[in-house]
Amino acid sequence: QTLYQKLQQYGVKSYCFQHYNYAYSPFSRVVCDGASIVPYKTIPEALVNLTEAAIAESEKSYFFLYLDIVDGIAHKYGPGSVQFQAEVSTLLLTMERLLYQQVAGKLKNTLLLITADHGQIEISPETTIYLNQLNPSIEQFIKRNAQGKLLVPAGSCRDMVLYIQEDYLDKVYDLLTEQLADRATVYRTTTLLEQGYFGTGEISPLLLNRLGNIVILPNKYETVWWYEEDRFEQHKLGAHGGLSREEMETILLAIDC
């Protein structure tokens, strides 16, 4: 049950503002079930439409706006870059002008929450470890799909997931643990499940069916990925998915409108 379906039970209407590229994607349809989806193309468009909708709504409502540009700039230039700082500053100024200043004093019992789903950490393509170059023989141990293609890569360069044939799981675990000893920690997925990394409640069978059986978590600033020219290459200067403070720590701003 989604957040929006739960809110419906309390008479709260929900609206999800998502970029038009993925507003009606299968993923968005699932996670936004119970809410009205509102697509947008530009940030000013989204903020103006959100402002107008909030002012016009007279009943209990929840509005969600997702903006991906800050994350994208951090991936491209790194979270410590001038470009990233400029993007954040511009976004906050735009939000203040087109959203906050327009709704201030016009809404009752309304809270504006600003947060991010993760942080980022600096990485370098020059130091990326490509698993199939480090150990070409690993391909023989990886599961294949119905078309006979290797099930790689999965996850990201900061939390790489492998689908290893069960008969070779222990062998691959020991091999990668030794080869990546100073650069990453290798986990069996069952260990992470037992330690609560996927949540403390009951794990959905659908999720369990999709999880790989080995997870590689690189050390701080390190990356591990899979190489195929012009298809799978690591060019990013910023990433998330690992367990460093920079990646896991985020913000929560609460403003009374």
QUIUR-V600138 format. One record per backbone hydrogen bond with DSSP energy under -1.0 kcal/mol. CO is the residue of the C=O (numbers start at 1). NH is the residue of the N-H. E is the energy in kcal/mol with one decimal. If there is no record, write none. Layout:
BEGIN
co=CO nh=NH e=E
co=CO nh=NH e=E
END
This chain:
BEGIN
co=2 nh=6 e=-2.0
co=3 nh=7 e=-2.4
co=4 nh=8 e=-1.7
co=5 nh=9 e=-1.0
co=7 nh=10 e=-1.3
co=7 nh=12 e=-2.3
co=8 nh=11 e=-1.9
co=13 nh=62 e=-2.8
co=14 nh=36 e=-2.6
co=15 nh=64 e=-2.9
co=16 nh=38 e=-3.5
co=17 nh=66 e=-2.1
co=18 nh=40 e=-1.4
co=19 nh=22 e=-1.8
co=19 nh=23 e=-1.2
co=22 nh=25 e=-1.5
co=25 nh=29 e=-2.7
co=26 nh=30 e=-1.6
co=27 nh=31 e=-2.7
co=28 nh=32 e=-2.2
co=30 nh=33 e=-1.1
co=32 nh=35 e=-2.4
co=36 nh=16 e=-2.7
co=38 nh=18 e=-1.4
co=40 nh=20 e=-2.8
co=42 nh=46 e=-2.2
co=43 nh=47 e=-2.7
co=44 nh=48 e=-2.6
co=45 nh=49 e=-2.5
co=46 nh=50 e=-2.4
co=47 nh=51 e=-2.5
co=48 nh=52 e=-2.5
co=49 nh=53 e=-2.2
co=50 nh=54 e=-2.5
co=51 nh=55 e=-2.2
co=52 nh=56 e=-2.0
co=53 nh=57 e=-1.6
co=60 nh=13 e=-2.2
co=62 nh=15 e=-2.3
co=64 nh=17 e=-3.7
co=68 nh=72 e=-2.2
co=69 nh=73 e=-2.4
co=70 nh=74 e=-2.1
co=71 nh=75 e=-2.1
co=72 nh=76 e=-1.9
co=73 nh=77 e=-2.9
co=74 nh=78 e=-1.7
co=75 nh=237 e=-2.7
co=75 nh=238 e=-1.3
co=78 nh=81 e=-1.6
co=81 nh=85 e=-1.9
co=82 nh=86 e=-2.4
co=83 nh=87 e=-2.0
co=84 nh=88 e=-2.4
co=85 nh=89 e=-2.4
co=86 nh=90 e=-2.4
co=87 nh=91 e=-2.3
co=88 nh=92 e=-2.5
co=89 nh=93 e=-2.2
co=90 nh=94 e=-2.4
co=91 nh=95 e=-2.6
co=92 nh=96 e=-2.3
co=93 nh=97 e=-2.1
co=94 nh=98 e=-2.9
co=95 nh=99 e=-1.9
co=95 nh=100 e=-2.1
co=96 nh=101 e=-2.6
co=99 nh=103 e=-1.7
co=100 nh=104 e=-2.2
co=103 nh=106 e=-2.6
co=110 nh=257 e=-2.2
co=112 nh=255 e=-2.7
co=114 nh=253 e=-2.9
co=121 nh=239 e=-1.9
co=124 nh=127 e=-1.3
co=129 nh=225 e=-2.9
co=130 nh=133 e=-1.5
co=130 nh=134 e=-2.6
co=131 nh=135 e=-2.3
co=135 nh=138 e=-2.1
co=136 nh=139 e=-1.3
co=137 nh=140 e=-1.1
co=138 nh=141 e=-1.7
co=139 nh=142 e=-1.2
co=141 nh=165 e=-3.0
co=143 nh=151 e=-2.4
co=145 nh=148 e=-2.1
co=149 nh=145 e=-2.6
co=150 nh=152 e=-1.8
co=154 nh=161 e=-2.4
co=157 nh=224 e=-2.1
co=160 nh=216 e=-3.3
co=162 nh=213 e=-1.8
co=162 nh=214 e=-1.5
co=163 nh=143 e=-3.2
co=165 nh=168 e=-2.1
co=166 nh=169 e=-1.3
co=168 nh=172 e=-2.7
co=169 nh=173 e=-2.5
co=170 nh=174 e=-2.4
co=171 nh=175 e=-2.3
co=172 nh=176 e=-2.8
co=173 nh=177 e=-2.2
co=174 nh=178 e=-1.8
co=175 nh=179 e=-2.4
co=176 nh=180 e=-2.5
co=180 nh=183 e=-1.9
co=180 nh=184 e=-2.8
co=183 nh=219 e=-3.2
co=185 nh=217 e=-2.8
co=187 nh=215 e=-2.7
co=188 nh=192 e=-1.4
co=189 nh=193 e=-2.3
co=190 nh=194 e=-2.3
co=191 nh=195 e=-1.8
co=192 nh=197 e=-2.4
co=193 nh=196 e=-1.2
co=196 nh=199 e=-1.6
co=204 nh=208 e=-2.3
co=205 nh=209 e=-2.0
co=207 nh=210 e=-1.1
co=207 nh=211 e=-1.6
co=213 nh=189 e=-1.7
co=214 nh=162 e=-2.9
co=215 nh=187 e=-2.9
co=216 nh=160 e=-1.4
co=217 nh=185 e=-2.5
co=219 nh=222 e=-2.3
co=223 nh=129 e=-2.6
co=225 nh=131 e=-3.3
co=228 nh=231 e=-2.4
co=228 nh=232 e=-2.5
co=232 nh=228 e=-2.1
co=237 nh=123 e=-1.9
co=239 nh=121 e=-2.4
co=244 nh=248 e=-2.1
co=245 nh=249 e=-2.7
co=247 nh=119 e=-3.3
co=253 nh=114 e=-2.4
co=255 nh=112 e=-3.0
co=257 nh=105 e=-1.9
END
